[in-house]
């Protein structure tokens, strides 16, 4: 597992066509924004696991471990700030 540290408004790239932005951090939760082609499926892990269970035991979903989240001083910054800055 690769663990990266990002600040509010920063992003990571997955491959050449997927970007993941940190949009908000508040009360121990992180809000993420995704920019990807429409044909790229993006699902929460618990939804993907339910879908895999419905398909059958041959389908597999990687386990996601809960990691502690540290709230930075930028926690609670409004989303409009990032839209205006052209991040989203």
Secondary structure, DSSP 8 states (H G I E B T S, - for coil): -------TT-EEEETTTEEEEEEEEETTEEEEEEE--TTS----HHHHHHHHHHH-TT--------------TTTT--HHHHHHTT--
